[in-house]
Amino acid sequence: GAVVSQHPSRVICKSGTSVKIECRSLDFQATTMFWYRQFPKQSLMLMATSNEGSKATYEQGVEKDKFLINHASLTLSTLTVTSAHPEDSSFYICSGRRGETQYFGPGTRLLVL
Amino acid sequence: QQQVKQSPQSLIVQKGGISIINCAYENTAFDYFPWYQQFPGKGPALLIAIRPDVSEKKEGRFTISFNKSAKQFSLHIMDSQPGDSATYFCAASSGRGSTLGRLYFGRGTQLTVWP
């Protein structure tokens, strides 16, 4: 199979702090990883595309200085939400691309108080 | 602009019945059409996928029907079970150009199968 893990699965933080979410492809190398945000009962919204060893490409309207993405290796990408605010509370999901298929992680529930 | 349009938004089916979810697209550059299943609080899981060179693909109780001329594709779930109750997303991507591999998702269909 193609397994993607995320850590942590859920996190609660205070407003103004930074939170890092890790995304790992466990049994394949993902040259491209994607980060999504999902609101309740809505579809997945692409935030950014991350290629190993290069800068991430952000979707229109996504603040790159707020959502820092690092793709340091073929199996690890990280998303850091800087100076988090309550409106950043959401479900964040990553995926790794193998061939033409994206395999998704289990998601990270972020709650900013 | 929604690149992939999905309907219905919600669907209620009796156990043993057939669930049908439809999707339509405009971009003829799309050449890969996956369906994902998502349970509450979980990430989407790949269910089945099709390329436009075939009109139908079946895996167990799940079948994708693809109509290239109409730019439509649909998911059929035969003998629907309560465990199939989840949200289903259709998606499309292109293997070419600057958007290589990027998935364009439908809005999702909430399926409920009554026992």
Contacts between the chains, C-beta under 8 A, distances in Angstrom:
chain1	res1	chain2	res2	distance
A	4	B	43	7.7
A	6	B	43	7.7
A	32	B	101	5.9
A	34	B	102	7.6
A	34	B	103	7.7
A	41	B	108	7.9
A	41	B	110	7.5
A	42	B	107	7.5
A	42	B	108	7.5
A	43	B	89	6.4
A	43	B	105	4.8
A	43	B	106	6.8
A	43	B	107	5.0
A	43	B	108	5.2
A	44	B	44	7.1
A	44	B	89	7.2
A	44	B	105	5.3
A	46	B	102	6.9
A	46	B	103	7.7
A	49	B	102	6.6
A	91	B	41	7.9
A	93	B	43	5.0
A	93	B	44	7.4
A	95	B	43	7.9
A	97	B	101	5.0
A	100	B	32	4.8
A	100	B	93	6.8
A	100	B	95	6.0
A	100	B	101	6.7
A	101	B	32	8.0
A	101	B	34	6.7
A	101	B	46	6.3
A	101	B	49	6.8
A	102	B	34	7.8
A	102	B	46	7.9
A	102	B	101	7.2
A	102	B	103	5.7
A	103	B	46	6.7
A	104	B	36	7.5
A	104	B	43	3.9
A	104	B	44	4.8
A	104	B	45	7.0
A	104	B	46	8.0
A	105	B	43	5.2
A	106	B	42	5.8
A	106	B	43	4.7
A	107	B	41	7.2
A	107	B	42	6.5
A	107	B	43	4.7
A	109	B	41	7.3
